[in-house]
Amino acid sequence: MSRALRIFLAAAVLFGGTAALSAAQTPSLTRGTAITDPDLLRKLDDGDALTLQHLLAPERKANGSLTTDRLFSELSQLKDIPPAIDAEFERYITGQKAAYPSETIGVGEGFDVQLFDRAVLKSRDTRFVLAGIVNRMDRAYASEESCGEIRLIYRLARFDGTTATRLPMTLNLVMKARDARQTDANGKPINCAELARRWLDNGNWQELIGSRDDAMLDRIETNIQLSVAAKSALHDFRSDYLLKVFKYNSATKAFEESTLENQIDRDRIMADDALRRDFKDWLLAPEHLREFDRGTVLIPEKFLARSAVVPTPAGLDASALQPEFGLMQAEGEGKAVFADNDVVGALNQAAARGDMQNIRSVAGFQRRLNDVTCSGCHQTRGIGGFHFPGVDWLADRPSNASIVPASPHFLGDQPRRRDILTAFAAGRRPDFSRGFASRPQTRGSRELAGSEYQDGWGAHCSLQDAGSGTRDESFTSWSCANGLTCQAAPASRRIGMCFIKTR
């Protein structure tokens, strides 16, 4: 195989990963963990029960979804969202002009950097449509009382009377999975075990979502494609995404700007010596390092950011496009938070206690620093964008639309999530741990065997199998299925991809 063809195939994996599983395979993979059927979602969107206005203001009388001009102006709970988004756009524009003063930036094809048109958030022709419902009981470690979360994911769409076009923005309404007041047919409170059984049995969606009042509301997460910039003499092709979180305040009955979970505020930490020391001491403490290894760590708010811009494509190796860049020794030009010796010493002590499952090297620690963040998770496999865009049930020609609902990262994680549901249903304490985002755990399941998610074509693999001499204990188990070989992706040193063997 020629070098050019290898690079082409690597690029196909990086940019085309969402088409990995066929549409026929997806329902079985997401059974009990997500509602992705386009016909059902269309029916749920057509009624009032799961519209945003009914979930946020059930006392209102409305037929169908509110258009965005009315949604943000009439629902007082959402009043803080548009100005917060506007402020992020202005900061972004100022930063772009400072970094690339010779490039133009604005809405429309005439600009070097083309911005998302915020006018669509005040339009009578746009509204949010239901793109999917995702069960996140696997996050019960963060909210045990509520048995985790249920996420209703809405995609912004424009309607012109004859056609509908999806726009590059999602709004994720996160609700508590369990309502403590909800009871079963015998009048007993619904517990996590019963809730898990209902999901695994593909029960009635009304039972799965629970009650719809503000006691169930947790937060809103927004994801907007900020800009698209063509390749130029100054930079490669770039598409930037803005992530924001708005936590529900039951006292003020409004969604208020908040920090993103585990989104490390790199610039602020690097600029503050005391904060840098505090972050290192906190994360390397034995109890926190163990949770960090398992992917269940909850980093304190004082270290976190209130927004994240996710550049894509970000590549597979460390670069300034990734959220942790500069925190590790030998990266960037500033003072590192973590020296290699600090990490190696903490890992050796943790290994002696039998604490570690995934992180066994400095490179593994660095990879977890990236994928534990919101932006690093979205950059899994060097891509970015939306992990769950949903099947486009609005399209007139489905063959031209998305036929799988989510990214390889999302689909590859479903066996782990279902394993947790099964444990809940059986009354056992679930194992909430997860592997690295780019190499999902299978918990003994063979569902992913031979697929790009586990060890098939396009899967991530350890380059030691390619005879590179590079051995990293964090990735030694990342092998390829029979008939495939691990080959280096462009610029990668430790991680490659599984390809068909050639002579």
N, C-alpha and C positions, 0 to 999 in steps of 0.2 A: 504493500500500500504506500502510495506517495505521501510525502510530508504535507502537501497541499490538501490531499483528500482527507488525511487525518485531522487537519485543522478544520476543514469544512464539516466533518462529522462531529467534532467537538462543539463547533458553533451550533450545529443543528440540535444537539442535546441542550446546550445552554439556553437557546431561545425558543425551542419548540417542545419543551418538556411537558406542557399541559396536555398534550394529545397522547400521553403514554398508554393509558388504559382505554380500552374501547368503551363506548357508552353502555354496552351490554354488561360489562364487568363492574361498572361503578356502583350500581344499586346494591350488589351483594357485599361490596367492600364497605359501604357506608350504612349497612343495615343496623339500625339501633343508634347510630351516632350522628346521623344527619338526615334531613329531608331535602332531597335534591330533585325529585321528580318534577319535570317542567309542567305537566298537566295539572298536578296537584297544586303547585305553586301558583299557577295561573288562576285556579279556582279560589285559592285562599286570598290572592291579591284582589280578585273581583269583588269579594265581600267586604264588609266593614270590620270584621272581627280582628284582623291582623294588620290593619292600616296603622300608620304611625299615630294619626290623630286619635284613633280609638284606644290604642294602648296607652297613650300619654294623657288623654282627656276623655275617658269613657262616658262622661256625662254629656258630651257634645252630641248633637244630632247631625250626622253627615252621611251623604250618599257618595261612596267612593272616596278615593284618596284626594287630599288637598294638594293643589299645585304649590310649588315652592314659594310663590309670592305670598300665599296665604298661610302656608305651614309655619314659616319663620316669623310672620307678623302677628298671627292670631293665637299661636300657642305660646303662652308666656314662659313655659318651661325651656323653650329653645332660644330665648332672646339673646343670650350671651354667646351663642355659637357663631353667627355671621361676623360680628365685630372682632372676635378672636381670630377667625380665619383671615379677615382683611388685614389685621396687624401682622400676621405671619407672612402674607404675600408682600406687604410693604418692606418688611425686613429682608425677605428673599430678593426682591428687586434691587434694593440698595446694595446688597452683597454682590449680586451679579454684575451690577454696573461698576463696582469697585474692582472686581476680579477681571472683568473683560470690558474695559471702557470703549473699545472699538466696535463692540457688538451691540446691535439694537435688541430691545426686549419689549414685548407687548403682545396683545391678542391679535391673532391673524397670521396668514401665510407670509406677509411682507416682512416679518421680523426674523432676525437670526435665532433668537430664543422665543419660542411661541408659548405664551402663557395660557393656562386654563381661564376660560371666560367666566368670571364671577357673576356676570349678569344673569346666568342661568339659575342662580340661587334666589333670584327675585322675579322669576318669569311665570307667566300664566300658562306657558306651553310645556313646562317641565314638572315632573313629580318623581318621587322615589317608589320603585316597584320592588316587590318581595323577590329576592334572588335565591334565598335558601334559609333553612333553619338548622342550626348546629348545636348538638348536645355537647357541652363541655363539663360534664360531671367529673372528667379526669382532672379538673382544676379544684376539686373539693378540698385539697390541701390548703388552698388560699381562703376558702370560705366554707368550713365544715358544716356550720349551722344550716346553710342554705343548700348543701349538697352540690356545690359548684354552680355552674351558670348555664343558661340557655341563650344563644345568640340568634337574633333575627337580623338577617343581612339584607339591606335594601340597596338597589343600584339606581342611580339617577338616570332618567330617560327623558328624551324630548319627543313630544307628540305634535305633529303638524296637521292632524285631521285625517290623513291617509296612511302615514307610516309612523313608526316609532323607532328611535335611535338611542341606543344606550350611550351614556356619556361617562368619562373616566373619573367617577367618584362613587364611593360606597359609604353608607352610613350603617353602622353596626349598633343595634340596640341590645345591650347586654342586660338580661334579667336574671334574677335569682332562680335557680332550678326548682327550689321547693318553697312553697308557701306554708309556713308553720300552722296556719289556720285551716288548711285544706284537709278534708277527711275522706276516707274511703266509704264504700257502701254500708259498712257496719258502724260508721261514726268514729272510727279510729283515725288518728293523725297519719297523714302520708309520710312515711320515712324514706330514707335514701334507697333502701332495698326495694320497696314497692315502686318507687319512681323509676329505678333502673329496669325493673321487670316490665313496666309499661313501655319503655323505649325499646327494649329487646323484642317485645311482642308486637312492635309496630302498632301501638294502640292509637286511639282517637287523638288527633292533634290537640283537641281542647283539653284533654286530660294531661297531655305532655307539657303544654305551655303553662298550665296552672291558672290562677286568678290573674286578672289584668287590672291592677291598681298600683298606686305609687309605692306601696310597700314592697313590690317585687322589682322595682326599678333599681338598677345599679349604676350604669354609665352609658354614654354614647361614645363610640370610636368612629372617627372620620378618616378617610384615606382619599386624597385627591392627587391626580397627576398634575403637579404644579406646572411643569414645562417640558417641552421637547426641543432639543437643539441638534441640528445636523452636524456631522463631522466637519471640522474646519481646520485651518492651520493652527488654531489655538488649543483644540481639544478633540477627543473622539466623540462619536455620537453619545448623547446623554438624554436620559429622561428622568426627571426628579419627581418624587412623590412626597407629599406632606402628610404626616401622621399626627393626629390630635386626639386627646381624650377629655371628656367632660363628665365629671362625677355628679351623680344626682344628690342634691341636698334636700332632704325631706322637710327641713325647717323652712327654707325659702321656696321650696317647690320649683327648683330650677336646676338645670344642668350647668355646672360651673367648671371652668377651665381647671385642669388638674395635671399632675405629672403622669408620664407613661410608665407602666410597670416595667421595672428593670432597665429602662432606657438611660444608661449611664450618661451623665452630663460631662462629656470628655473635656470640653474646653474649660469649664468652670473648675473641675477637679485639677486639671493640669496647671491652672493659674494660681491655685491656692495651696501653699505648702502644708498647712494644717489639715485641709480637707483631703489632700493627697495621702498624708500619713494615716488619717482616720479611715479612709477607704481601704487602704492596704491592710491595716490591722483588723478591720471588720471582716473582710472577705477571707483572709487567711486564718481566721479563728477556726478551730476544728469543727464546731457545729455548723458554721456557715459554709466552710469548704465542702463538707459532706453534702449539704443541700445543693450547693453550686454544681458539684459533680453529677448529681442526679437530676438537675434541671428543675428543681423545685424551690430554689432560693427566692426570697423576696427582699430585694435590696431596699434599705430605708430611703424615704423621700428626699432627705437632705443631699443625697448623691445623684438625684435623678433630674431629667430634663422635662420641660413642659411641652415640647414638640420635637419632632424628628423629621429631617429631610433625608430621604432614601435615594441616593444616586444609583442608577442602573444603566448598563451592566456594570457590576463592581469587580468582576474577576474573581479568581479563586485564591490568590495569594494576598498577603497583607498589603494594604495601600491606604492612603488618606481617605479613600471613599468609604472605608469601613468604620463602624462606630468605635472600636477599641483602639484604633491606630494611634500610636504614641504612648499608650499606657504600658507597653512592654519594653523591656530593655532592647536597645539597638534599633528601635523604630523611631522615625522622625528625628527632630533636632532638640526637643525639650527634655526636661527631666522626666524619666520614666517613673511610673507609680510602682511597678513590680520589677525588681531585679531578678535575673534568672536564678541566682542562688537562693533568694527568698522563696520563690515558687518551688524549686527542687527540694529545699529543706522541709517546707510544709507538706509537699506530696509524699516525701519519704516517711514522715511521721504519720500521715494519714494511712499510708499503705501498711505500716506496721500495725495499726489498729484494725486493719481490714475494712476501712471506710470507703475505698475508691472502687467505682465500677467502670467509669469511662475515661477520666483524666489520669494519664500516667506519664505525662511529659509536659514540658513548657509549651510545646506546640498545641497539645490538647487543651491546656489551660487557656491559651490564646483563642483557640477556636470556640471554646465555651463562652469566653468574654464577648465574642461577637454574637453567637446564636441565642444567648439568653436575652438579648435586647430585642425590642420591637423591630428596629431597622435592620439589625443583623439577621434576624429570622426571615424578614422579607427578602433579603439578599441571598437566601439559600440557593446554592448552585450558581451563584453569580448573577442571578436574574433580578428580581424585584417586583414591584407592581402590586397586584392583588392576589392573595392566596386563594380567595374564594370569590371569583366574579359571578359564579352561578351560570347555569345553562341559559342561553338567550332565548327565552320562550316568546319574546316579542317579535323575533325576526320573521319576515314573510317567507324567507327561503332558509329554513333551518340548516341546509347543507353549507351555507356560507357563514354560519354562526358557530359559536363555541358549542362543542358537543360533549365536553366533560366539564364538571362544575368547578374544578379547583386545580391547584398546582400539584406537582409531584410531592412536595413537602406535606401538604394536607392529606392526600390520598395515602401516602406511605405511613402516616401516623394512625390511620383508622384501626388496624388490628390492636395496637396498644390501648387505644381509647375503649374499644369494645371489651378487651380483657378486663379493664377497670370496671366497666358496667357489669360484667359477669360476676366479678368478685362482690360488688355491691349487692347484686341480686341474690347471691348465695349467703349473704350476711357476713362475709369476710372483710377484713381490713385490706383495701386495695394497695397495690404497689404503684405509687404515683410517678416513679422515676421514668425518665426518658433518655434515649441516647442522644447523639448529636443530630441536629436537624437534618443534615444531609445523609445520614445513615440510620434509618429508623430501626427501633427495636421490633422484633417480631414475637417475643414472648413464647417462643416455641412453635408459633404458627408457621405453616408453609405457604400461606396465601400469597406472599410476595416473592417466593422463590423463583428465580429466573427472570424476574421483572427488573426494570431499571431502578426500582426503589431499593432492592436488596442486593442482588449480585448479577443481574442481567445486563444487557446492552445499555450503556449509558450510566450505569450505577457508579458511584464513587468507590475507589479502591485504593489500597496502599501500594505505593510505587516500589516497595521492596520486592513485590512479586514480579516486577518488570526488570529485575536485575540491576536496579540503580544503586544498590548498596546502601540506600537510605532506609534505616529501620527506626520506626517511631512506635513505641509501645502503645500509644493512644489509638493507633490505627491498624495494628497488625492483623486484626480479625477481618478487615475489610477486603475480602477476596472476590474473585469473579467466578461465575458458574463455568462448568465444563464447556470447552469450545470457545471461550472468550479469554482475552488477555488484557492486562492492565497497562495502559499507555498514558504517558504524560499529556495533560492538557496544556495549552500554551501558558508559559511562565510559571507553571506549578512545580514545586520541588518535592512535596511529600504525597500529595493526593493526585491520583489519575482517574481515568474512566475506563470502564470495561468495553472492549471492542471485539469484533469478530477476528479470530486469528487469521493471519495471512502468511503465505510462504515468503 
